[in-house]
Amino acid sequence: MPGTLVTLDLVGIFVFAISGALVAVRKDLDVFGVLVLAGTTGLGGGFLRDVLIGATPPAALADWRYLTVPVAAGLVTFAFHGAVGRMERQVAVFDAFGLSLFCVSGALKALDYGLGPVPAALMGMVTGIGGGMVRDVLAGRVPVVLRGDLYATPALAGAAVAVAGSRLDLPLVGVAVAGALVCLVWRLLALWRGWQAPLPTGAASV
C-alpha cells in the first residue's frame, strides 16, 4: 500500500507542478519564482495534509523524490514554456488527473493514520486543492476554487468514494481507480460543459 500511495503522490505532484510553473511564467517571474510556484502547487496540499494528520516530518521533507519531481517539472516548463503554454487545454486535463490522484492518495493516507471516514475524505479534498490555493495567493489572484470553478467538489466526491471502498475492505487498486475516476470524470465534464458552482446573482452591484 505505501508504494501505491507514493506513486500516486509523485505523479500528481509532477502534473500540479507544471500547472504552477505555467502560472509563474505567465506572471513573468524569474526561474526561482517558477520553481517556487511549481513546488508550492505540487507539494502544498500534501504538506498541509501531513501536518494536519500528524505525519511528520511531511513526506515532502522526508523523501528526496518529493522535492526533485517539482523542480524537474518547473525547469521543463521554464525551458519550454512556449510549447507548454500552447497546450492550455492539455494542461487543464493533466491538472484534472493530478486532482484525481491527490484526492485519492490524500484520503487513503488519512485513513492509514487513523482518521474517520468524514475527516479522511476532507483530507483528500485538502490534498487536491491546497497547493493550488497557495499558488494563486502567491500569484496575486483569487484562488480558482473560490471563483465558481467546480474543483473542490469533484475532489471531495472522489475522496469519499475511495474512503467508502476502503472501509468495505475492497482491493486497494480498485478503490483508488474508482475514486480517481469519479473525480476525473466530474472535473473533465465541468471543463467541457462549462459547469460552474452557484454564484450569488447581482453580486457585482452590491
C-alpha positions in Angstrom: 0.0 0.0 0.0 2.7 2.6 0.8 4.3 2.1 -2.6 1.0 2.7 -4.3 0.4 5.9 -2.3 3.9 7.2 -3.1 3.4 6.6 -6.8 0.1 8.4 -6.8 1.6 11.3 -4.9 4.6 11.7 -7.2 2.6 11.6 -10.4 0.1 14.1 -9.0 3.0 16.3 -7.9 4.5 16.4 -11.3 1.3 17.3 -13.0 0.4 20.0 -10.5 3.9 21.4 -10.6 3.6 22.0 -14.3 0.4 24.0 -13.8 2.0 26.1 -11.1 5.1 26.7 -13.1 3.0 27.8 -16.1 1.2 30.4 -13.9 4.6 31.7 -12.8 5.8 32.1 -16.4 2.6 34.0 -17.3 3.3 36.3 -14.3 6.8 37.0 -15.8 8.5 35.5 -12.7 12.2 34.5 -12.9 13.4 30.9 -12.7 13.4 31.0 -8.9 9.8 32.2 -8.9 8.8 29.5 -11.4 10.4 26.8 -9.1 8.7 28.3 -6.0 5.2 28.2 -7.6 5.9 24.7 -9.1 7.0 23.4 -5.7 4.1 25.1 -3.9 1.5 23.8 -6.3 2.9 20.3 -6.3 3.7 19.9 -2.6 1.4 22.4 -0.8 -1.7 20.1 -0.5 0.3 17.1 0.6 2.3 19.1 3.1 -0.8 20.6 4.7 -2.4 17.1 4.8 0.6 15.6 6.5 0.8 18.3 9.1 -2.9 18.0 9.9 -2.9 14.2 10.3 0.4 14.2 12.3 2.5 12.5 9.5 5.7 14.4 10.5 8.1 15.2 9.1 5.9 15.6 6.0 6.7 13.4 3.0 7.9 16.4 1.1 10.8 16.8 3.6 11.5 13.2 4.3 11.8 11.8 0.8 14.2 13.4 -1.8 11.9 12.4 -4.6 9.2 14.7 -3.4 11.5 17.7 -3.9 13.1 16.5 -7.1 9.9 16.0 -9.0 8.5 19.6 -8.8 12.0 21.0 -9.5 12.2 18.9 -12.7 8.6 19.9 -13.7 9.4 23.6 -13.1 12.7 23.6 -15.1 11.0 21.8 -18.0 8.2 24.3 -18.0 10.6 27.3 -17.7 12.7 26.0 -20.6 9.9 25.1 -22.9 7.2 27.4 -21.7 6.2 28.4 -25.2 5.3 24.8 -26.1 3.7 24.2 -22.7 1.7 27.4 -22.9 0.2 26.3 -26.3 -1.0 23.2 -24.5 -3.5 25.1 -22.4 -6.3 22.5 -22.8 -3.9 19.6 -22.3 -2.5 21.2 -19.1 -6.1 21.6 -17.8 -6.6 17.9 -18.4 -3.4 17.0 -16.7 -4.4 19.1 -13.8 -7.7 17.2 -13.6 -5.6 14.0 -13.5 -3.5 15.4 -10.7 -6.5 16.4 -8.7 -7.9 12.9 -9.1 -4.7 11.3 -7.9 -4.2 13.6 -5.0 -7.7 13.4 -3.6 -7.5 9.6 -3.5 -3.9 9.4 -2.1 -4.7 12.0 0.5 -7.9 10.2 1.7 -6.2 6.8 1.9 -3.2 8.2 3.8 -5.5 9.9 6.2 -7.3 6.5 6.8 -3.9 4.9 7.4 -3.2 7.5 10.2 -6.5 6.6 11.9 -8.8 9.3 10.8 -12.5 8.5 10.4 -14.4 8.4 7.1 -15.5 12.1 7.0 -12.2 13.6 8.1 -10.3 11.4 5.7 -12.5 12.5 2.8 -11.9 16.1 3.8 -8.1 15.5 3.9 -8.4 14.0 0.4 -10.0 17.2 -0.8 -7.4 19.4 1.0 -4.6 17.4 -0.6 -6.1 18.1 -4.0 -6.9 21.8 -3.7 -4.3 23.0 -1.1 -1.4 23.6 -3.4 -3.4 25.4 -6.0 -4.9 27.7 -3.4 -1.4 28.7 -2.1 -0.2 29.1 -5.6 -3.0 31.5 -6.5 -2.4 33.6 -3.3 1.3 33.9 -4.1 0.5 34.8 -7.7 -1.9 37.6 -6.5 -5.2 36.2 -7.7 -8.3 34.8 -6.1 -8.0 31.0 -5.8 -9.7 29.1 -8.6 -11.7 27.0 -6.1 -13.4 30.2 -4.8 -14.4 31.6 -8.2 -17.2 29.1 -9.1 -14.9 26.6 -10.7 -16.1 23.0 -10.0 -12.8 21.8 -8.5 -13.2 21.1 -4.7 -16.5 19.3 -5.1 -15.2 16.6 -7.5 -12.2 16.1 -5.3 -14.4 15.6 -2.2 -16.6 13.2 -4.2 -13.6 11.2 -5.4 -12.1 11.1 -1.9 -15.4 9.9 -0.4 -15.6 7.0 -2.9 -12.1 6.0 -2.1 -12.9 6.1 1.7 -16.1 4.1 1.3 -14.4 1.4 -0.8 -11.5 1.2 1.7 -13.9 0.9 4.6 -15.6 -2.0 2.8 -12.2 -3.7 2.5 -12.3 -3.7 -1.3 -9.0 -4.1 -3.2 -6.8 -1.0 -2.9 -6.2 -0.6 -6.6 -9.9 -0.9 -7.4 -10.7 1.6 -4.6 -8.1 4.1 -5.9 -9.2 3.8 -9.5 -12.9 4.2 -8.6 -12.3 7.3 -6.6 -10.0 8.8 -9.1 -12.4 8.2 -11.9 -15.3 9.8 -10.1 -13.2 13.0 -9.6 -11.7 12.9 -13.0 -14.9 12.4 -15.0 -16.7 15.1 -13.0 -13.9 17.6 -13.4 -13.5 16.9 -17.1 -17.2 17.2 -17.7 -17.1 20.6 -15.9 -14.3 21.8 -18.1 -16.0 20.5 -21.3 -19.5 21.7 -20.5 -18.5 24.9 -18.7 -20.2 23.9 -15.4 -19.9 26.3 -12.5 -20.8 26.2 -8.9 -23.7 28.5 -7.9 -22.7 32.2 -7.6 -24.7 35.0 -6.0 -26.8 36.8 -8.5 -26.2 40.6 -8.8 -23.2 40.4 -6.5 -21.3 42.9 -8.7 -23.8 45.6 -7.9 -23.6 45.1 -4.1 
